[in-house]
Amino acid sequence: MVELNSKQRKTLEKFAHLLNPVVIVGSAGVTEGLLAMVDSSLSAHELIKIKFNEYKEDKIELTKKICSQCNAALVRIIGNNAILFRQAEKSEDRKIKI
């Protein structure tokens, strides 16, 4: 899992401000399908938002689980939304420079 410093987190929060959630945690919780969706979304976008419609009281633990399974960094949890970041492996595919 990638570790971000405070300056990087702040920069990524600014980029994520206008983003809409691309993954929604519903009544099924964190399933293999949800993890696959998060993984593919991170590969495509690098920076995503996850919305918790259910399991709101467990969002911190579930977000940590998602981050460890998808090798992503947690930028911040705001309300019922989590912002995740995973830099593209190839430098030419990187959309966000931190």
Secondary structure, DSSP 4 states (H G I P E B T S, - for coil): -----HHHHHHHHHHHTTPPPSEEE-TT-S-HHHHHHHHHHHHHHSEEEEEESS-GGGHHHHHHHHHHHHT-EEEEEETTEEEEE---SSGGG-----
